[in-house]
Amino acid sequence: MTNEIELKLLNEIEALKQEIKTIKGETEDQKPTYQYSKIRDSDLENLLDIERNLDKSIFKPWFAYSVSLDDVEPLFINLIQENESLIDSYSEEDLKVNFLVPILNKVHFKSFENNIRDFYELPLKYETDDFIFSGTTDFVVSSGLVKSKTPYFFIQEFKRSEEYGNPRPQLLAELISAVELNQWQIIKGAYIIGAMWHFVILEKLGKNQYQYFVSQNFDSMRLDDLTAIYNHLLFVKTEIIALQSKNHVSPVN
């Protein structure tokens, strides 16, 4: 009789545990979900075969692009002067509004003719048989004017310093999602830590297999670096417009 009571109690306890897991969204058959804003290098390495390639020559065609900067130099000088002493203390929104948005607006990704524009705080989800990447991206250039259709280029994250979370794996998770959703082989992006910009190229090598390249640092508080950042973003805009006009499905290098 005692054994029967003990067995009944054990079954009730187990049923209660399963009910609690269900309420908390922790059922055994549920896929693990990783938020872009919280994902770490270790998460990516456990889920995927991903490796950093140290060869920076892949950036040469991208960074060779240059246009006249006479019309933007006064704007950039003013931006640096106004923000240099405060940028380390800015919150994420302060950094975005006071410094980043004027630069991005000057690039002017929006094109009604080519059906592209920039999106802020865009939801994105990528699901496999084993895991889910989900969350809100900081900045995306995408086809579609009312609603994002094909994401081409990501910037992540508008953070003061790396103590607030490493934006690099967050960007990589977004780029992986876009590569898979768009069925591409390669995609570009950038991540920002305070004044420092880093440009990134992600390449798909096989199923769940990727390599990525990270550029040198660009200090946006230096005029030469800021104008280089502007040039690099203009190249991305030109590339996206070319892809849209030719109706390609994979980005060029």
Stockholm file with secondary structure:
# STOCKHOLM 1.0

chainA/1-253         MTNEIELKLLNEIEALKQEIKTIKGETEDQKPTYQYSKIRDSDLENLLDIERNLDKSIFKPWFAYSVSLDDVEPLFINLIQENESLIDSYSEEDLKVNFLVPILNKVHFKSFENNIRDFYELPLKYETDDFIFSGTTDFVVSSGLVKSKTPYFFIQEFKRSEEYGNPRPQLLAELISAVELNQWQIIKGAYIIGAMWHFVILEKLGKNQYQYFVSQNFDSMRLDDLTAIYNHLLFVKTEIIALQSKNHVSPVN
#=GR chainA/1-253 SS CHHHHHHHHHHHHHHHHHHHHHHTTCCTTSCCEEETTTCCHHHHHHHSEEEECCCGGGGHHHHTCCCCCTTTHHHHHHHHHHHTTTGGGCCHHHHIIIIIHHHHHHHCCCBTTTTEEEEEEEEEEEECSSCEEEEEEEEEEEECSSSCCSEEEEEEEEESSGGGCCHHHHHHHHHHHHHHHHTCSEEEEEEEETTEEEEEEEEEEETTEEEEEECCCEETTSHHHHHHHHHHHHHHHHHHHHHHHHTCSSCCC
#=GC SS_cons         CHHHHHHHHHHHHHHHHHHHHHHTTCCTTSCCEEETTTCCHHHHHHHSEEEECCCGGGGHHHHTCCCCCTTTHHHHHHHHHHHTTTGGGCCHHHHIIIIIHHHHHHHCCCBTTTTEEEEEEEEEEEECSSCEEEEEEEEEEEECSSSCCSEEEEEEEEESSGGGCCHHHHHHHHHHHHHHHHTCSEEEEEEEETTEEEEEEEEEEETTEEEEEECCCEETTSHHHHHHHHHHHHHHHHHHHHHHHHTCSSCCC
//
